[in-house]
Amino acid sequence: MERTFIVAGITLACSNVFASSEIQTGYFIDAPVTGLYYKTSSSLEGFTDKGAFQYNTGDVITFFLGSDDSSFPLATLSGQEVITPTLASTTPSRSVNMTRLLLSLDSTPENREEILLISKALSDPEFQKKLKQVNLLALDTSQEVLGFDLVSVKEAAQHLDESQSYIEKNFTSNEVILHPLNVKYKNIIIKRRDWQGKLCFYDVAKKSSPNYFGPIGSMTYMITRKGIYEYPDVGDYFGSTDNSVPSCELNYSRRYKEMMFEPISVFDGWDGLIGCAANGCTRSDLNGFSVDDYDDEGDWKYRTVAINYDPHTKLLMQKTQGLGPKETVRHTNRAEHIWFTSNDDSNQHINFDGIWLETLYANNTDISNQCLWIKAGEVLSAKTNSTECPTNQSAYKNNVTKQHGDMWWLSPNNAQASLAQLNAPVKWYDEASNTRYTSWEYLPSGTNWGQGVLYRLQQSIVTDENGNQQAQTHQISELRKYQRQES
């Protein structure tokens, strides 16, 4: 049995951080990065210079590894003063692997105080084809394709930790952007791996079971000056001591059945949201990265911990990733968790009805696009040779609903997907009842959460030479909401 309660995020009663309409300067920091191409939703574009880029308030920004917007897309997110790999992804492994890739492409590896992306290889069409086969959730599987050595996970984690010190030195702000006291929040927990390294999936075959939640838990709570109130919810306990509940599944019997209260003294010394709640939270309070390496009452913690807050989407994320065994950690230590926290009254979901452009990257093949018309639980497709989609439903002649059975949130009566659904790996079944696996990742962008990129990684599960489960990706897709269809 494992309880993963971390009081995360929140977002209400923010100060007016969007008052100015002037062009803003932000910084991409993984150490300051020079040579990263970017393009904003207001058509500002260029290359980062010691991390600096320009954006307009409310912009969504995409960063590319290459010379233009046809290059490998590294990340898409809301424009803000400081952007880091941990802010640019919902998953711990993608964040760390983004840093590994940037460090591995750095033209000055002897100097990690700045990352220079000035190699001519980044503009080479053949190298771009290789980059577009890269799976940032499992970067080691792409090393042979890339043809160069990759920086290790531990080195990348240490680098992110050092970059956080740079951010604290140069970008500390005392401006309060969040007043979380006496506001009810919803905290979503997704378990991606257990401590043994077993991959966790939501099994679509069990979807109709009322007590099945797979690797997804949730808590509802309120922080007050006296303490924290926890309200009835499905909870955050996974597995059971007798193994009757698998380690990757929420233990519904341990749900919160009634309101509970814990005095604030229990949380003395905590950082993050609880630590700043009494006086209001600054950007510095709600953003950070660290490597835990300490004895927690006999249970040694050796893991990365990231916390990030986006004032545009009003969402706070926390992520942890075990860094494997060491002298003080005798077990596999591969657990991964994600926490999303937002105002319980916001009820923000992503509207799935409409037109989506799906870009497919298959191993050793060229990139292809198709347009999807999603409505009333059905998925119809139309081929396209560009990034333009037809807006008339009659052009969508192929019913591909069964091929998109991993979109388990779709139904005739539901057009919305939750953030948990768009970030939970899923086990599903095709027309021939073959077991299939897909990892989803969606980082909300824009005030309505609808301007992000949805990553769909179709995978097979293999076991490596150390006995650890790995997800072997055979096709990567990116889905972007195109526009509302014509009536």
N, C-alpha and C positions, 0 to 999 in steps of 0.2 A: 504493500500500500504506500502510495506516495502523495503527499500533499504539496502543491506547488504554489501556494498563496504568496503572491507579491503584490502589494498595493501599488498599482501603476496609475497612469495617466489622468488626465482630465482636461476639461476645456469648457469653461463657462465664465462669464463675467470678465472677459479679457479686456484689456485696455485697447483703445483704438489704434492698432498698429498699422492700419492701412490708409491713414489719412492723406498721405502724400501721393500725387500722381506723377511725380518726377521720376526720371530714370534712376534706378537704384544700382548699387554695386554690391554684388555678393561674392563669396569666396568658396571654391571647391577645395576642401582641405583633407588631404590624406598624406600629410605634409603638403604645402602649397603645390598645386599641380599646374604646370605650364604645358600648353600644347593640346589641351583637351577641347575638341570642337563642341560648340553648343548652339542651340537654336531655341528661341522662345516662341510662345503662342502669339506674341505681338510682333513677330518677325525680326527681333533683334538676334544677331548671330555673330560668331567670331570664335577666337581661340582664347582659352584662359591664359592669363599672364600672372605668374606667381599666385595662382588660384583665382584671380579676379575675373568676373564676368559681369555683364550688364543685363538688367531685366526691368520690366515694368511691374508695378504692384498688381497682383492677381495673375501674373504669368504662370504658365506651366512650361518647364524647361526640360529639354532632352539633351543629354551629353553623349557624344560619339567618340569612339576611338578611330580616328582617321581624319580626312581632310574636308569632309562635307557631310550633309545629312543622309547620304546614301551609305555611309560607313556603318560599322558595328555599333548599334545603340547600347550604351552602357547603363543608362538609367533615365527615367522620366519621373519628375516630381514637381511640386509647387516651388516657385521661386522664393528664396529667403536669404538672409544675410550669410549664414554659414551652412554649407552642404557637405556632408561626409558620407562615406560608404555605408555607415550604419543607418543614416537617415534615408538613404536612397534605396533601401530594400526592406522587405518585411521578414526575411529569413536570416538567421544567424550565419549559415554557411555561405549564402550569396554575398553578404556584406564582407566577410573575411576573404572570400575568393576574389571579390572585386579588388581588394587591396593587394592580394597576391599577384593578380594579373597586371595591375598598374606598376607595382614594384619590379616585376619581371620584365616589363617593357621600358623601364627607366633607362635613359641613355647615360646617366651618371650614377651607377649603383654604389660607387664609393662615397657618395654624399647623399644621405637619406633626408637631409633637411629640406630638400625640394625634389619633386619628381618632374623630369623633363621628358616629354613625349615628342621627340624631334627626329626619330628614325624615319628614313624614307620608306621603310618596309610598311609603315602604317598606311601609306597611300597606294601600295601595290595591290592591284585587283586580285591577284592570286592569294596574297596574304589575307585580304579581306574575306575571301571565300572560306579560308581556314578559321578566321575569327568567328564567322557566323555559324560555325558548327560547335562553338564553345558552349558548354553548359556550366554556368556559374554556380549551380547548386552542387555540382560534382566536378570540380575543375580538373582533378587528377586524371579523369577519364579522357581529357582533351589534350594531354601533354604530347602524346605521339602525333596528333594532328598538327599541333602548333609547331613542333620541331625545336623547342628550346626548353631548358630547365626552368622549373617554376620555384618561386620562393615558397618556403614551407608555411604551414598553417601557424606554427608557433612563432615564426619570425614576423608574419603578417600581424598576428595578434599583439605582439610586443610593439610593432610599429604603430598600430592604432592607439595603443596605450600612450606612447610618446607623443603622437599627434594631438591627443586630448590635452596634454600639458601645454602644447603650443596654443591650442584654442583658448584654454583658460588664461594664458598669459596675454593674448592679443585681442580676445573678443569677449571678455567678461563684461556683462551688463547688469546694472542694478535696477533696471526697469521691470516693474512687476507686470507680468502679462496674464496672470491667472490667479483668481481668488477662489480656491476650491472648498472652503469651509461651508458646511451646511447645504451641500448640493449632492443629489443622489447620482451615482455613476454606475455604469455597466462595464465590467471587466471580463473580456473574452480570453480564454486560455486555449492554445492549440499545442498539443504535444506531438512533435515531429519524430523524435527518437526516444527510446527509453535508455536507461543508464548502460545497458548492455550493447547498445548500438542498433537494436532492432528498429526498423522503420515502422512508423505508425500510419495507418490508413483508415479512412472512413469507408466502411463496407456498405455499398449501395443496397446489397441484398437484405440488409437488416434495417433499412430506412423506415419501414412501416412499424417496427417495434417501438412502442411508446417510451420504453426505458433505455433505448439505445441512443447514445450520443457520440460513440466512437471516441476519437482523440480530442474532442471539443468539450470544454467546461465553461462555466460562467459564474460570476459573482456579482451581486449588487450591494453597494455599500455607500455610507456617508461618513465623512470625517467631520468631527466637531471638536471644539476645544477640550471637551471632557474625554473624548474617546471616539472609537469607530463603531458604528452600527452596521451589522451585516444582515441583509434581508433574505427571506426565503428564495432559494435559487438552486440550480442543479449542482453547484459546487465545483471544487477543483481537486477532488481526490481521484487518482487513477490507480487501477489495479487493486489487488487484495493480498493479504498475507498468506492465504491458503491457495492462491492462484486460481480461484474460481472466477475471478474477473481478470482478464488479460492485462498486462502492464500498460498497454497502449489504449485501454478503454476507460472511459469515465465510470467510476463506481457510483451508480445512481443511489444505492442504498445509503451512501454517506452524504447525501445532499443536505442542504440547509433547509430544515423544515419549519423553523421559526426564527424570529428576529433574535440576534445575539448582540452583545455589547462587550467590547474590550476596552479598558481604560487606556488613555493615551500614554501613561507611564510604561506600558508594555512595549511601546515602540520608541523608547528613548534611544537616541543615537542613530536612528534611521535616516538615510539620505532620501533624495527624490521627493516625491509628492508629500509624504507624511512629514518629512523634515522641514519643508517650506510652507506647509499649509497655514500655520498660524499667522505668518506675516505676509503671505502672498508669495507666489513663485515667479522667479525670473527665468529667462531663457537658459541661463547657465545652470539653474537648479534642475531643469528638465531635459538636459542634453548631456550625454557623457558616455565614456567607454572606459572599461577597466578590466584587468585580468585578476580575478580572485585567486588567491593562493594562501589559504589559511585553514586552521583547525577549528571546525564548528562543532564543538563538544564531541569530539571523537569521529566526526564525519568530515574528512578533509575536502575542502572545496578547491577545485582547480578548473577554472572555466572563464570564458569571456562573458561580460555583462555589459549590455548596451541599453541606454535609455535615450529616446528622441521624441521631441514634441514638434508638431507642425501647426503653426498658428493659423494657417489658411484652412486646412481640413479640420482643425480642432480635434486632433487625434494624438494620443500618446502611445508609443510602442515601447515595450521592453523585450529583450531577447537574451537568452543564455545558451551557451554551447560548451559542452564538456571538451577539454583539450586532451583527453586520453590519459593513459596511466603514467605514473612517475613513481619515485621512491616512496612518497607519502600517500600515493593513491594506487591501491593494489588491483582495483577492478577496471573494467573497460573504459568507464567514464566518457560516454559518448552522448549523453542526454542533450536534447535540444527542445526548447520551449519558446513560444511567442505569446506575448500579452498585448491585447489592444484595449484601450480604455477611452470611453467617451461619455458625454452627458447621457444619462439614461432616458431623458426626454427627447433626445435628438432623433433616435430611431432611424438613422441614416442607412439606406441600402442603395445598391446600384440597380438602376432600371435596365433590365435586359432586353425588353422588347425594342425592336428597331433594327437598324443595319449595322453590321460589324464587318470590318476589314480584317481578314485573317491572313497573316504572312507566315508561310511554312518554310522551315529550314530543315531539310532532310539530309542525312549523311551522304556526302559525295554526290550531291545533286545541286542543281541551281535553285535559287529562291523562287517560290511561286506564291501567287496571291489568289484568294477566292473571297467572294463577298457572301455574307450570311444574312438572311432575313429571318429574324427570330420573333415569333409571335404565337401566343396561346400554347406554349410548350412545344412548338414545332420549330425545326431548323431547316431552312431551305437555302440552297446555294446557287451561286452564279459565278462562272469563271470570269476573270479579268486579267488583262495583260499589263495593267497599270495599278495605280493606287486609287483609281476612281471606281465607284460602285454605282450600278443602276439604281434609280430611286423608284422604279415601278415594279410592283410585286410580280407582274407577269413575266419578268425577266428571270425570276428565280424558279427554275423548273425541276431541280433535283432535291428530293427530300433526303436529307442527311441526318435526320434526328437520331437514328440508331448509332451512327458513327460518332455522334457527340453525346453518347450515353454517360460520359463523365461529367456533363453539365447536370448534376443530380438535383440542382435546385429548380430546374424548369418543370412546369406543370401547366395544364390548361387554365388553371385559376390563379397562377402566380407568375408575375413578370419581374420579380425582384430577387436579388441575391444578396445575402449578408456578407460582411467582411470575413467572417469565419468560414463560410462556404467557399469563398474565392481564395482561401489560403490553406485549406486542409487537403493534404494528399488523399486521393480516393482510389478505392479498389472497386472496379466495375466489370461488367460482363457484356461482350459483344453479341451479335445476332446468333452466333454459333455457340453461345454460352461459354466462350473462352474467357479466362480471367485476364483482365487488363489493369494497368496501373497508370495513373496520371497525377503529377504534382502540379498544383495550381499556385500562382503567386500574383497578388494584386496589391499595389501600393496606391491608395487613393490620391488623386490630385484634383485641384480646383475645389471651390467651396461646396459643390454638390457631390463630390467624390467621384464624378463620372468621367474625368479626363485622364485617368491613368492607363497603363498598359497591362493587359491581362496575359500572363505567361502560362502556356499550356505545354507541359513536358510529358510526352508519352514514353513510358518506361517499361523495362523488364527488371525483375529483382534477381540479383546474383549474389553469391557469397565469395568474398575475396580469400586470399591465402591465409589470412589471420582469423577467418571465421566470421568476419563482420559483414552484415548485409549492406549492399550497395545498390543504388538505383541506376541502371544503365539506360541512358536516354537514347532513343532511336529517332525521335522527331521532336523538334521544338517549334511551337507556334506563338506568335504574338497577335493578340486581338485588340483592336481599337474601335471604340464606338464611332461610327461614321457620321450619321446624322439621322434625324427623325424622318421616317418614310412619308411619302406623299399620301394624302388621303384618297 
